Amino acid sequence: MTADIDKAYRHCHELARRHYENFPIASLLIPKNKRKYFFALYAFMRTADDFADNATLPVEQRLHLLMQWQRRLDACYEGTADEPIFIALRATVDDLQLPKAHLDALLNAFKVDLFKNRYRTFDELLEYCSMSANPVGRLVMHVLGYAGHPKFKIMTEASDAICTGLQLANHWQDLFIDLEKDRLYLPMEDMQRFGYSVDNWKQKLMNDAYFRLMAFQIDRSDFFFQKGKTLFQHLNFPERLEIKLIWLGGQRILRKQRAVKYDMVHRRPEINWFDKFWMLSQLVRPRL
């Protein structure tokens, strides 16, 4: 059985390696004995995300795949796993006592993406982030061993803020890429407030209303990063540096979105090697 579990973890590691760009640049800062857990969780989420985003399949088939994935997750928590990702996930759950609710929430977010492409209010968008992003941070806290920390509730709130900020930054990165899916994360109430219409978005129009709208959204996204900074003081070395790098990556994306004057039509601000060196340099600063 141990050999099967080791093989399953290697399978997840290989899947993660093929998608290395999604991992923080300093994943070696995570204690070696915990990295396999991140690979298992990543493989579970990456596969589900691929199901949801596979535009070559009809929505009904993608939903069917997600429902199958949900049934396998249910079986995994009941002690049954017959596929490498779930064999590794089962071992992870056994070792760490991971709450199933976080994984359920992530699958629900993927299902929401199949049928929901507009958000009426910002609160509605935050509700989506509570399913699509915040559970990831909560799982990370569990893997790193903080579930029993006396300030775990405070740490969770800070983690949620960082994850929400990261999700929002990603939405603005892909604002016009999402046109292909007719999926718009800009809250309708904000678009109406600034005088920017869905038709304007579809035309990739960047007018004064657009610039004011995006400045507002990016400043609001930054609020969540600033709120989440309190998490660092509760984390141990070296994983504190890992979380700081993730935070710095999100901050860097927002800075680059401002630097291109919110022109996400012709550019998709991304982290490059220069940014990675800058982020590493910030770790030596006593305060962020």
Long-range contacts (C-beta under 8 A, 24 or more apart in sequence): 4-87, 5-87, 5-88, 5-91, 7-84, 8-40, 8-84, 8-85, 8-87, 8-88, 8-91, 9-36, 9-39, 9-40, 9-88, 9-91, 11-43, 11-84, 11-85, 11-88, 12-36, 12-39, 12-40, 12-42, 12-43, 12-84, 12-85, 12-88, 13-39, 15-39, 15-42, 15-43, 15-46, 15-47, 15-85, 16-42, 16-43, 16-46, 19-46, 22-46, 24-242, 24-245, 24-246, 24-249, 25-245, 25-276, 25-279, 25-280, 26-241, 26-242, 26-245, 26-280, 27-242, 29-238, 29-239, 29-241, 29-242, 29-245, 30-144, 30-238, 30-239, 30-242, 31-238, 31-239, 34-143, 34-144, 34-145, 36-88, 36-92, 37-92, 37-95, 37-96, 37-143, 38-140, 38-143, 39-88, 40-85, 40-88, 40-89, 40-91, 40-92, 41-89, 41-92, 41-139, 41-143, 43-85, 43-88, 43-89, 44-73, 44-85, 44-86, 44-89, 44-103, 45-106, 45-136, 47-85, 48-106, 48-107, 48-110, 49-110, 51-110, 52-110, 52-111, 52-113, 52-114, 53-113, 55-180, 55-181, 59-114, 59-115, 62-114, 63-111, 63-114, 66-107, 66-110, 66-111, 66-114, 69-107, 70-104, 70-107, 73-100, 73-103, 73-104, 73-107, 92-143, 96-142, 96-143, 97-142, 97-147, 98-139, 98-142, 98-143, 99-138, 99-142, 101-135, 102-135, 102-136, 102-138, 102-139, 103-135, 103-139, 105-130, 105-131, 105-134, 105-135, 106-131, 106-132, 106-135, 106-136, 113-183, 117-181, 117-182, 117-183, 117-184, 118-184, 118-188, 119-184, 119-185, 119-186, 119-187, 119-188, 120-187, 120-188, 120-189, 121-187, 121-188, 121-189, 122-187, 122-189, 122-190, 122-220, 124-187, 125-168, 125-185, 125-187, 126-164, 128-185, 129-163, 129-164, 129-167, 129-168, 130-160, 130-164, 132-167, 133-163, 133-164, 133-166, 133-167, 134-159, 134-160, 134-163, 134-164, 136-163, 137-162, 137-163, 140-243, 144-235, 144-239, 146-234, 146-235, 149-234, 151-234, 154-230, 154-234, 155-231, 155-234, 158-227, 158-228, 158-229, 158-230, 158-231, 158-234, 159-228, 159-231, 160-228, 161-224, 161-225, 161-227, 161-228, 162-224, 162-225, 162-228, 162-231, 162-243, 162-246, 162-247, 162-250, 163-228, 164-224, 165-221, 165-222, 165-223, 165-224, 165-225, 165-228, 165-250, 166-246, 166-249, 166-250, 168-217, 168-220, 168-221, 168-224, 169-218, 169-221, 169-250, 169-253, 169-254, 169-257, 170-253, 172-214, 172-217, 172-218, 172-221, 172-257, 172-264, 173-253, 173-257, 173-264, 173-268, 173-269, 173-270, 174-264, 174-268, 175-201, 175-264, 176-201, 176-204, 176-264, 176-265, 177-268, 179-204, 186-213, 186-217, 190-216, 190-217, 204-265, 206-262, 206-263, 206-265, 210-262, 211-261, 211-262, 214-257, 214-262, 214-264, 215-258, 215-262, 218-254, 218-257, 218-258, 218-262, 221-254, 222-251, 222-254, 225-250, 225-251, 225-254, 229-288, 232-288, 241-283, 244-282, 244-283, 244-288, 245-279, 245-280, 245-283, 247-288, 248-279, 248-282, 248-288, 249-275, 249-279, 252-278, 252-279
